[in-house]
Amino acid sequence: MVIGFYSLKKKLTSYRHAQTWYKYDCYTCSLMAARPAVAKEKICREKAELADALTAAIHDVFELQNQQLASLAEGRSGLDRFELAIKRARQKRDRAKQLYILHVRAHGC
């Protein structure tokens, strides 16, 4: 089944093959696979929790880096403690990112 539609900027043609929607952009001559839109209420609860954990971990890394920079600007000593804390925060961030990616790949949400 081929479905064609026009937008104001581009002419796009959509078609479905093997449960996947594809869009062909006639102006850039590119084929893009498009996932069906997921309604907000259908977002997986675990994905939302993992995204929140990832956001918190990223915030922790930035917060520690800001504290380190402020300490450096004030000329304080003892910056080694920041290095260890930042290393641990980055490891926590990387674990949270991997869990999020694995969940999205496994569930497709």
Number of C-alpha atoms within 10 A of each C-alpha: 6 8 10 11 9 9 7 5 7 12 13 16 16 18 14 14 9 5 7 11 14 16 17 17 15 12 10 8 8 9 14 12 13 12 12 8 6 9 7 7 7 8 11 15 10 12 17 12 12 20 17 14 19 21 14 15 21 18 14 18 20 15 14 17 16 12 14 20 14 12 15 13 9 9 10 10 9 11 14 10 10 16 14 11 15 19 13 13 20 17 14 19 21 15 15 21 19 14 17 21 14 12 16 15 10 9 9 9 12
